[in-house]
């Protein structure tokens, strides 16, 4: 059981980093810092978008738009951190 929890924790942690990278890449794209015509850059952006957009879209349904700022990645990061803590509190109280 401990190995399964550690595996789930690592998967959530990796997804957390994908969300952060996706948010940073979207900012860099919006300000024309990175060249999206580069094939490698474009494939990284598309991969991050495809991995994060389903979850972010669900959050955007409930989160109002605030001055053109998208706070859905912040909400998703907080939810992922909460999920990681919840896993260890419920299923492995002796490890924490």
N, C-alpha and C positions, 0 to 999 in steps of 0.2 A: 504494500500500500504506500509505503514511503517513496518508493521509486516512481510510482504513478503521480504522486503529488509533486515531486521534484520535476518530472517531465512536464506536467501541466504548468507549473510555475515558470519553467524555461520557455515554453511556448508563448505564454502570456507576456513574458519579458521581451521576447523577440518581436512580438506584435506591437508592443509598446514603442520599441525603437523604430519600427516601420511607420507608425503613426507620426512620430517626431520627425523622421526623415521626410515623410510626405508633406508635412506642414512647412518645413524649411524649404523644400524644393518648390512648393507652390508660391512661397514668398519670393524666392529667387527668380522664378519664371515671371511673376507679375511685375517685377522691377527690371526685367531684361538683364539680369546679371549672368545667367547661364544661357547658352545657345541651344535652343530646342531642336534646331535642324541637325545637330550632331546625333547620329543614330544611337550611340550608346547612351547618351543623356536622355534621349527620348524614350528608349526602352526602360530605363530605370524609373523615369517619371510615370510611364504607363503601368509598370508593374506595381509601384506603390499606390497609384490611383485605384487599380483593380482590387488590391488587397484591402484598402481602407474605405473606399467609397460606400460599400453596402452598409457598414456600421455607421459611418458618418451621416449617411442619408436618413437612417432611422432617427438619429438624434436631431437632425435639422427639422424633422416634422414637428417636434415639440418645442424646439428652441426658437424664440423669435429673433429676427434680424435686428442687430443693434448697431446702427450707424455704418453699415457696410462691412462690419467685422464678423468673421466666422469663428465662433467660439466652440464649435462642435469638436475639434480635436482636443481642446482642453477638457471638455466634459468626458470624452472617450478615454483620455489618459487617466482622469480621476476614477472613472468606472473600472478600468483595468487594474489600477492600484488597489482599489477596494476589493475587487475579485481575488487578487493575489492574497491579500490579508485575510479575507474570508475563508479561502481554502485552507490556510494553515491554522486558523483559529478553530474551525469546525472539525477538520479531519486529522490534524496533527497537533494537538495542544501541547504535547511534550517536547516538540521540536522548536517551538517558538520561544 
